[in-house]
Amino acid sequence: MDFGLLGESVVVRAASLAGTSHLHEGKARQDEYCISQVGNVIIAAVADGLGSADFSHHGAGLAVHRACHHVRTILKADGNVEALGFEAIVGELNRELTELAGELTVGPDRVSTTVVVLVAEQRGPDEAWPFVTARVGDSTVRLLRDDQWPTIFQDQDDHAGPVNNVQPLPSSPAVPQVAHGEWHAGDVIVLLSDGVDVPLGRGAGAVGRELAQAWKTPPEPLQFVSQLSFRRRATADDRTAVAFWRHDEDG
């Protein structure tokens, strides 16, 4: 669990919980997340190691920390969010995950993981803040806006249930989906693993309504964890959420 302020304008809550299936079987949590910052730019990543890959928790950990590292390195050199080349970043992650598998003396498929990265630029209180996000696999980014959960990636509304044909890393070719958006005052922007995103669905069900009410404003850190522990039948996967609230002094 992580919580606090990024600069003076953004409140963060983050947690990653082992799913009931992993708890019952005594297995490691396969989700991971990372939060970072360069100047006025927020960086975050969530990864969900594939349940069928017995070393995927190692892959997920590498993916989030190296993704944040690569974005930080580019921003420090260039300072331009729009200049981020996510195909090159994903290519590096692909290579690093393959090397990790070699170090573990296992096949690359056994460290398989999804990853989603968010890069958001903080601006003035009366401005829309631009963000860009990229993913490989089904981990995702959602906005909470006016009690609704609009999706960021274009194909996300095509399904209301689990996606079983996930293309993870490492893979060939490794091609990220990239999307751009605007973060307005009052919006909450959330990175999610599919353990939360699938029950959330299109946001109109019980989980969507409950989280929309609970996350209108930043909850206390332990409340955030409790809210992430919602009960829903047939959902036993790990759950990870990294949520950001704008805290505009003049908003």
N, C-alpha and C positions, 0 to 999 in steps of 0.2 A: 504494500500500500504506500502511495505517495500523495502528499497534499501540500498546498501552500499557494504562494503568489509567484508569478513570473513577472519580474519588474513590478510596476505599480498598477498594471492594467488588466492582468489576466489571472483568474483563479483556476487552479487545477485540482482535480481529484482523479486518482488512478488506483486500480486494484486488479489483481489477477488471482482467480480462485480455481482450485482443482475441482473438476467435475466429480459427480457422485460415482461414476464408473471407475475413475482412477483412485478415488478414496477407498472404495470397496475392495479394489484389487491391489492396493498398496503400490501403485505406480506413480511415477513422477508427473507433475503438471507439465503439459506440453505447450502452453501459451507463455509468451514473454512480451514485455514492452520496454520502451526507452523514451525518455523525455530529455530534451536539451534546448539550448538557446544560443544564438549568436546575435549580439546586439539586440535589435528590436524584432528579430525573427524567431518564431517558435518552431521547434522540430520535434516530431514524435513519430514513433513507429510501434506497430503491434504485429506479432507473428503467432501463428497457430501451427505447431508441428502436427503432421499427419498422424492420426491415431494408429494407422497400420504400420508406422515406421518406428521401430523400437529405440532409435537414437535421435528422434526428431526434436526432443527437448534441447539437445545440444545445437541442432540446426536453428531452432527458433531463437535461442539466445544469441548465437552469432549473427543472425540476420538483423535483429533489431539494433544491436550495438554497432555493427559495421555500417548499417544503413545511416544511422545518425552520424557516425564518424564521417562517412563520405559526403553527406550534405554539409556538415560543418566545414570540412576542408574546402569545398567549392565556394561556400559563402564567404569564408575568410579571405579567399584569394580574389573573388570577383565582387561579392556583396550584392549580387543581383539574383533575386528569387527566380525571375523569368529565365535566367541563363542555365538553370539546372537541367542537366541531361540525364533523365531517368533511365534511358536505355543503357547508357554507360554504367550508371550506378548498379542497375540490376545485373549487367554483365559481370561486374566485379563481385557482387554477391554470389552469382552462379559459380564463379571461379573459386571463391573462398570457401563455399560450402563443399565443393568437390574436394578441395584440399583438406578440409576438416574430415571428410569421410575417409580420406587416405590416412590421416593421422590416427583415426579410430580403427583403422583396418577393417572397414565395412564398405559395402556398396553405397554409391551416392543416394540411391533411393531410400536408404535407411536413416538419412538425416533430412528428409523432405519436409518442407515447411512453406506455408504461405507468408506473405508480408505485405503490409500497407504502410505507407509513409505519408505524413502530412507536414507541409511547410507553410506557415502563415505569417504574414507581415503585419506587425502592429503599426497603426497609424493614429491619426487624431480621433478624438471622441465623436466627432460629427461625421466621420468618414466610414465608408465600407472598407473593410480590411481584406485584401486579396489573399487567396490561398491556392495552393496547388497540391494535389494528392496523386499518388501512384500506387498501384498494387499488382501483385502477382498472386493469383488464387482468390479466395472468397472472404478474407478479412477485409474490412471496409471502413468507410467514414460516413457518418450521418450528421445531418443538422437537426436540431430540435428548434422549430420555428413556429410560433403561434399554435402550440400544442400539437403540431404535426411533425412527422419524421420524413421530410423529403430526402430522397436518395441523391447521391452525388454521381455515382457511376451509371451510365445510361442503361445498361442491361440488367440492373439490379431489380427493377420492378417486374422482370419477366418471370420471377419465381417467388413463391411465398413459403417455400419449404427448403430443406437442405439441398445443396448442390453436390452431387456425388462425383462429377467429372472434373474435379479441381485439378488445374495444371500448376503444380508447385515448383519451387526451386529445390535443388538444381534441376534444370531441364534444358532441352535444346529444341527449338529456339526459346530463349527467355525474353518474352516481350511484355512489358508492363502496360496496363491500362492507365491512362493519365487523364485527370479531370481538373478543371479550374472552377473556382467559385468565389463568392463574396461573403464575408462574415460581417453581419450587421449587428448593431447594438440590440441586445435582447436575445440573440441567437446563442445556442449552445452547440458546440462542435465536438463530436465524439468519435473516437476510433474504437472499433469493436472487432472482436473475434466472432466466429460464427456461432459460438455458444450463446452469445447474446443476440446477434443479428437475426438468426433464424427464428427464435421465439418472438422477436420484435416484429418480424414480417413487414407488412405495409404500415404498421403503427396503429391500426384501428382496433386491435384486440386488447385483451386485458393487460398484457405486458406493456404494450405501447402506451396505453392510457395511464397506467400506474407510474411508469418511469417519466412520462411527460409532466405529470403533476409533481413527482418527487424531485425532478431535476430542473424545475423552473428557476430555482436559485440554488447556489451551492449548498448541499447538505453537509452536516458534520461528517468528518472522515469515516467514523465507524458506521454512521447511518448509510453512507454511500456503499460500504461493503455489504451491509445488511440488505440494501435494496438490490444489489447485484446478485444476492442469494435467493431471488424469487423462486417459488416452486411452480413447476409446470410439468405435466406428464410428458414422458418420452423425451426429456431434455436432460442428458447426463454428461454433456461435454464440458470441458473447461470453459470458464467465462472470464473475459478480459474487457475492461472498458477504461479508456483514458479520455476524460471530459474536460473541456475548457469553457469558462464563462468570461465574457468581457466585463470588466469592472471599470467602466468609464466614469471618471469623477464628475464630468459635466453631463453624463447621460441620464 
